[in-house]
């Protein structure tokens, strides 16, 4: 990747490769003035392989802090979609006969540093957040994914985004966990300072992602009060709705009921299901039942269709519930 003295241009060193092909492959780029030049000039270049070992793109780390972005990837091509690829996954599969877990970090240098210290199961996203497509791919090779982030605010925001994207891919057998490194540390610097044992300690103490989901959404809420319970139910419902696995969704609903104090009789009911619409017959009886349900579970109020709310308010007034 580094240009030695006398090196002129990538095209000068590739025979029988047209300028058009280099541009299409993303190895060259064109300036506003029409000059074609090497995209990865003055950078250390990392080949990016697919799971079959084929080189499908490149990543380049700048050698100078003043020379553009720190990391630069190949552009999207017919072969390379960075939102679906992971640097180091092919190498991890070759190094390990059995992958107990995969550790997702943020940069190529983190993967390289970890590998140098004996951690062969690290992979990196390619300048993007850990997306749903990444998790689908990761869970083809392991049942446990550990996402490693800096401990600062940006790292926690990235962890939350990764957790959201992981939810549709989780099952009762698949786990996602989160590691927050000390502020100012990344995997590269931490393993150089503390060695493999120090890094392993952080990984082994990773926070289960679903536990983090519940604790963060409950933060600042008083779950001993009706208002706190209702708000918690409303906050967590959209996340449980993202879960596709029927078994895992049922387990999460049971945990909501245990944590927020909801009745166990609704254990099998999806949290997003609105109360049943009233039928013309036995209208008063159904209204009473709906009102009883809403009193027990105020978080359902937001699910009641607007056209039915006035009817329920009038029914509550008729029953003397409004004082």
C-alpha positions as CSV (number, residue, x, y, z in Angstrom):
1,X,0.0,0.0,0.0
2,X,2.9,2.5,0.7
3,X,4.3,4.2,-2.3
4,X,8.1,3.8,-2.6
5,X,10.4,6.5,-4.1
6,X,9.9,6.8,-7.8
7,X,6.4,5.3,-7.7
8,X,4.3,7.3,-10.1
9,X,0.7,6.0,-10.4
10,X,-1.2,2.8,-9.9
11,X,-1.9,2.6,-13.6
12,X,1.8,2.8,-14.4
13,X,2.2,-0.5,-12.5
14,X,-0.7,-2.5,-13.8
15,X,-0.4,-3.9,-17.3
16,X,-3.4,-4.5,-19.5
17,X,-5.8,-2.8,-17.1
18,X,-7.8,0.1,-18.5
19,X,-8.5,3.4,-16.7
20,X,-12.2,2.6,-17.0
21,X,-11.7,-0.8,-15.2
22,X,-9.8,0.9,-12.4
23,X,-12.5,3.5,-11.9
24,X,-15.2,0.8,-11.9
25,X,-13.3,-1.3,-9.4
26,X,-12.9,1.8,-7.1
27,X,-9.1,1.6,-7.2
28,X,-8.9,4.9,-9.0
29,X,-11.0,8.0,-8.7
30,X,-11.4,11.2,-10.8
31,X,-11.0,14.7,-9.5
32,X,-13.3,17.6,-10.4
33,X,-10.8,18.6,-13.1
34,X,-10.9,15.2,-14.7
35,X,-7.6,13.9,-13.4
36,X,-7.6,10.2,-12.6
37,X,-5.5,9.1,-9.6
38,X,-5.0,6.3,-7.1
39,X,-7.8,6.3,-4.5
40,X,-5.5,4.8,-1.8
41,X,-2.4,6.9,-2.4
42,X,-0.2,7.4,0.7
43,X,-2.2,4.8,2.7
44,X,-1.6,1.4,4.2
45,X,-4.0,-0.8,2.2
46,X,-5.9,-3.8,3.7
47,X,-7.5,-6.3,1.3
48,X,-11.2,-7.0,2.2
49,X,-12.2,-10.6,1.5
50,X,-15.6,-12.2,1.3
51,X,-16.3,-15.4,3.3
52,X,-14.9,-17.5,0.4
53,X,-11.6,-15.6,0.6
54,X,-12.0,-13.6,-2.6
55,X,-10.7,-10.0,-2.5
56,X,-13.8,-7.8,-3.1
57,X,-12.5,-4.4,-2.0
58,X,-9.8,-2.5,-0.1
59,X,-9.5,-0.3,3.0
60,X,-6.8,2.2,3.4
61,X,-5.5,3.9,6.6
62,X,-3.8,7.3,6.0
63,X,-0.2,7.7,6.9
64,X,-0.6,11.4,7.6
65,X,-3.2,12.9,10.0
66,X,-3.7,15.8,7.5
67,X,-4.3,13.6,4.5
68,X,-8.1,13.1,4.3
69,X,-10.2,10.7,6.4
70,X,-8.3,8.3,8.7
71,X,-9.9,5.3,7.0
72,X,-11.1,5.0,3.4
73,X,-12.9,2.1,1.8
74,X,-13.6,1.0,-1.7
75,X,-16.8,2.5,-3.0
76,X,-19.9,0.4,-3.5
77,X,-19.5,-1.9,-6.5
78,X,-21.2,-5.0,-7.9
79,X,-18.8,-7.1,-5.7
80,X,-18.5,-4.9,-2.6
81,X,-21.4,-3.7,-0.4
82,X,-19.8,-2.5,2.8
83,X,-23.1,-2.7,4.7
84,X,-23.0,-6.5,4.4
85,X,-19.3,-7.3,4.7
86,X,-17.0,-7.7,7.7
87,X,-13.3,-7.3,7.7
88,X,-11.5,-10.3,9.2
89,X,-14.4,-12.8,9.1
90,X,-12.7,-15.0,6.4
91,X,-9.5,-15.0,8.5
92,X,-11.4,-15.9,11.7
93,X,-13.0,-18.8,10.0
94,X,-9.6,-20.1,8.7
95,X,-7.9,-19.6,12.1
96,X,-10.6,-21.3,14.2
97,X,-12.2,-24.7,13.7
98,X,-15.0,-23.7,16.0
99,X,-16.1,-20.2,16.7
100,X,-17.6,-19.8,20.2
101,X,-18.1,-16.1,19.7
102,X,-17.3,-13.3,17.3
103,X,-16.1,-9.9,18.6
104,X,-17.2,-6.9,16.5
105,X,-14.8,-3.9,16.7
106,X,-14.7,-0.6,14.8
107,X,-11.5,-0.6,12.7
108,X,-9.0,-2.7,10.8
109,X,-6.2,-1.9,13.1
110,X,-8.2,-3.2,16.1
111,X,-8.6,-6.5,14.3
112,X,-4.9,-6.6,13.4
113,X,-3.8,-5.7,16.9
114,X,-6.1,-8.3,18.5
115,X,-4.9,-11.0,16.1
116,X,-1.2,-10.2,16.9
117,X,-2.0,-10.8,20.6
118,X,-3.8,-14.1,20.0
119,X,-7.4,-13.0,19.6
120,X,-8.4,-14.5,16.3
121,X,-12.2,-14.1,16.5
122,X,-12.4,-10.3,16.0
123,X,-14.0,-8.7,12.9
124,X,-14.7,-5.1,12.0
125,X,-17.5,-3.2,10.2
126,X,-16.4,-1.2,7.2
127,X,-17.1,2.4,8.2
128,X,-20.7,1.7,9.0
129,X,-22.8,0.9,12.0
130,X,-23.3,-2.8,12.8
131,X,-26.5,-3.4,10.7
132,X,-29.0,-6.1,10.5
133,X,-27.3,-7.6,7.5
134,X,-24.1,-7.9,9.5
135,X,-25.8,-9.8,12.3
136,X,-27.5,-12.2,9.9
137,X,-24.0,-13.0,8.5
138,X,-22.4,-13.3,11.9
139,X,-25.0,-15.7,13.3
140,X,-24.3,-18.0,10.4
141,X,-21.0,-18.9,12.2
142,X,-21.7,-18.4,15.9
143,X,-24.5,-18.1,18.4
144,X,-22.8,-15.3,20.4
145,X,-21.8,-11.9,19.1
146,X,-19.9,-9.4,21.3
147,X,-19.9,-5.8,20.2
148,X,-17.0,-3.8,21.6
149,X,-17.2,-0.1,21.9
150,X,-15.4,2.9,23.5
151,X,-16.9,3.9,26.8
152,X,-17.6,7.5,25.8
153,X,-21.0,8.8,24.8
154,X,-20.4,8.1,21.1
155,X,-19.6,4.5,21.9
156,X,-22.8,4.1,23.9
157,X,-24.8,5.6,21.1
158,X,-23.2,3.1,18.7
159,X,-23.9,0.2,21.1
160,X,-27.6,1.2,21.2
161,X,-27.8,1.4,17.4
162,X,-26.2,-2.0,17.1
163,X,-28.5,-3.5,19.6
164,X,-31.6,-2.2,17.7
165,X,-30.3,-3.7,14.5
166,X,-29.5,-7.0,16.2
167,X,-33.1,-7.5,17.6
168,X,-34.7,-8.9,14.4
169,X,-31.9,-11.6,14.1
170,X,-32.0,-12.8,17.7
171,X,-33.6,-16.1,18.9
172,X,-33.7,-17.9,22.2
173,X,-30.4,-19.5,21.1
174,X,-28.6,-16.4,19.8
175,X,-27.0,-13.8,22.1
176,X,-25.7,-10.3,21.5
177,X,-23.5,-8.8,24.2
178,X,-22.0,-5.4,24.7
179,X,-18.5,-4.4,26.0
180,X,-17.7,-0.8,27.0
181,X,-14.0,-0.1,27.2
182,X,-12.6,2.7,29.5
183,X,-13.0,6.2,28.1
184,X,-10.2,6.9,25.7
185,X,-9.3,3.3,25.1
186,X,-10.0,1.2,22.0
187,X,-9.2,-2.6,21.5
188,X,-5.9,-1.8,19.9
189,X,-4.6,0.4,22.8
190,X,-6.1,-1.7,25.5
191,X,-4.6,-5.0,24.4
192,X,-1.2,-3.4,23.9
193,X,-1.4,-2.1,27.4
194,X,-3.0,-5.0,29.3
195,X,-2.4,-8.0,27.0
196,X,-4.8,-10.7,26.0
197,X,-5.7,-11.5,29.6
198,X,-6.8,-7.9,30.2
199,X,-8.9,-7.8,27.0
200,X,-10.4,-11.2,27.7
201,X,-11.5,-9.9,31.1
202,X,-13.6,-7.2,29.4
203,X,-15.1,-9.6,26.9
204,X,-16.0,-12.2,29.6
205,X,-17.8,-9.5,31.6
206,X,-19.8,-8.3,28.6
207,X,-23.3,-7.1,29.3
208,X,-26.1,-9.2,27.8
209,X,-27.7,-6.9,25.2
210,X,-31.3,-7.7,26.2
211,X,-30.5,-6.9,29.9
212,X,-29.0,-3.6,28.7
213,X,-32.2,-2.9,26.8
214,X,-34.4,-3.3,29.8
215,X,-32.1,-1.5,32.2
216,X,-31.6,1.5,30.0
217,X,-35.3,2.0,29.2
218,X,-36.2,1.6,32.9
219,X,-33.6,4.2,33.9
220,X,-35.2,7.1,35.7
221,X,-38.6,5.4,35.9
222,X,-40.3,4.5,39.2
223,X,-41.7,1.1,38.4
224,X,-43.6,1.1,41.7
225,X,-46.1,3.6,40.2
226,X,-48.7,3.1,37.6
227,X,-47.3,6.0,35.5
228,X,-43.8,4.5,35.6
229,X,-45.1,1.0,34.6
230,X,-47.2,2.4,31.8
231,X,-44.3,4.5,30.4
232,X,-41.9,1.6,30.6
233,X,-44.4,-0.6,28.7
234,X,-44.8,2.0,26.1
235,X,-41.0,2.5,25.7
236,X,-40.1,-1.1,25.4
237,X,-43.0,-2.2,23.1
238,X,-41.5,-1.0,19.8
239,X,-38.3,-2.9,20.6
240,X,-40.1,-6.2,21.4
241,X,-42.0,-5.7,18.2
242,X,-38.7,-5.9,16.3
243,X,-38.1,-9.4,17.6
244,X,-39.1,-12.0,15.0
245,X,-38.6,-15.2,17.0
246,X,-41.9,-16.2,18.6
247,X,-40.2,-18.0,21.5
248,X,-37.9,-15.1,22.4
249,X,-40.7,-12.6,22.0
250,X,-42.8,-14.5,24.6
251,X,-39.8,-14.6,27.0
252,X,-39.4,-10.8,26.7
253,X,-43.1,-10.2,27.3
254,X,-42.9,-12.3,30.4
255,X,-39.9,-10.2,31.6
256,X,-41.9,-7.0,31.0
257,X,-44.8,-8.4,33.0
258,X,-42.4,-9.3,35.8
259,X,-40.5,-6.0,35.8
260,X,-43.5,-3.7,35.3
261,X,-46.0,-5.7,37.4
262,X,-48.4,-6.5,34.6
263,X,-50.9,-9.4,35.0
264,X,-49.5,-12.7,33.9
265,X,-52.8,-13.5,32.2
266,X,-51.5,-11.4,29.2
267,X,-48.3,-13.4,28.9
268,X,-49.2,-14.7,25.4
269,X,-50.6,-11.5,24.2
270,X,-48.3,-9.4,22.0
271,X,-47.7,-6.0,23.6
272,X,-48.5,-4.2,20.4
273,X,-52.0,-5.7,20.1
274,X,-54.7,-3.1,20.6
275,X,-57.7,-4.0,22.8
276,X,-60.5,-5.7,20.8
277,X,-62.9,-3.4,19.0
278,X,-66.3,-3.2,20.4
279,X,-69.2,-5.0,18.7
280,X,-72.7,-3.5,18.5
281,X,-74.1,-6.2,20.8
282,X,-73.5,-6.1,24.5
283,X,-71.8,-2.7,24.0
284,X,-72.0,-1.7,27.7
285,X,-70.6,-5.0,28.9
286,X,-67.7,-4.9,26.5
287,X,-67.0,-1.3,27.5
288,X,-66.8,-2.3,31.1
289,X,-64.3,-5.1,30.2
290,X,-62.2,-2.7,28.2
291,X,-62.2,-0.1,30.9
292,X,-61.1,-2.7,33.4
293,X,-58.3,-3.8,31.1
294,X,-57.1,-0.2,30.7
295,X,-57.2,0.5,34.4
296,X,-54.9,-2.5,35.0
297,X,-52.8,-1.8,32.0
298,X,-52.8,2.0,31.2
299,X,-50.0,1.5,28.7
300,X,-52.6,0.1,26.3
301,X,-54.4,3.5,26.0
302,X,-52.2,4.6,23.2
303,X,-53.3,1.5,21.2
304,X,-56.9,2.4,21.4
305,X,-58.1,3.8,18.0
306,X,-59.0,7.5,18.3
307,X,-62.6,6.9,17.2
308,X,-63.1,4.6,20.2
309,X,-61.6,6.8,22.9
310,X,-64.6,9.1,23.3
311,X,-66.9,6.1,23.6
312,X,-64.8,4.7,26.4
313,X,-64.6,8.0,28.2
314,X,-68.5,8.3,28.0
315,X,-68.8,4.7,29.3
316,X,-66.4,5.5,32.2
317,X,-68.5,8.6,33.0
318,X,-71.7,6.5,33.0
319,X,-70.1,4.0,35.4
320,X,-69.1,6.9,37.7
321,X,-65.4,6.3,37.2
322,X,-64.7,9.9,36.4
323,X,-66.1,11.3,39.7
